[in-house]
Amino acid sequence: MARQGTENTLKINIAIDGPAGAGKSTIARFVAKELSYIYVDTGAMYRAVTWFMLKHQIEPEFSEKVLQQYPKYGD
């Protein structure tokens, strides 16, 4: 999370851990809003990368190909 609209170079990351359905995302969105931080849904990021690899038939052991392909599909 990074404070929006500031030029402060201090970087703060907040991680929230817990079991499925515990309300982690709900709490994270609330905290981000209250602190004026950016909320990043890493679960969605992981799912997007997995979808990309499946769509382009990239095997996990060749995951570096994702980075090679990204500029082609960045839009």
N, C-alpha and C positions, 0 to 999 in steps of 0.2 A: 504494500500500500504506500502511496506517496501523496502528500498533501497537494491538493489542487490549487493552482493559482499562487504558489509560492516559489521563490527562487532559492530556497534553503537547500543546500546540497546534502544535508543529513538524510540518509535513506533509512526508513523504518519498515520492516517486514513483520507482519503479525500472522502467525499460523494458528489455526484452530483445528484441533484434533478430536475425534470421537467416533462412535459407531454410526452406521447408517441410520438416518431418520432421527438423529438427536437434535437437529436444529442448527447445525454448524453454519450453513449458508445463511439462514435467517439472522443469526447473531452477527455473522461477518458483515452482511449488508447494513445492519443497524449500526455496528461500530464504525464502519467506513463512513456512513452518512454523518454520524455524530461528530466524528473527528475531521470531516472534510477530506477523507482519503479516497483513493481510487480502489474499488473492489475488483479483484481479479478472480474469476472462477476457474481455478486450475483444473478442476474436473472436466469442465467444458473444453478446455484446451487439450487435455489428454484424449477426450472422445473425438475431437476434430482431427487430431493427428492420426488416431486409429482409423477413422473413416477414410482419410486421405490414403493411408497405406493400403487399406482393403480395396478401395476404388481403383488404385493404380497398381494393384497386385505386387506390392513391395513386401517381401518377407522381413520379419523382425530382425533377423541377423544382418540384413542389409539396410538398416534404418538410416544410415548416413545418406542414402539416396533421397530421403525426404528433403534434406537440406539442399541437395543438388537440384531437386525438382521445384522447390518453392518459388524461385523467381518466375518460373513459367506459369504458375497458378496463383500468383499473389493477388490477383484482382478480386 
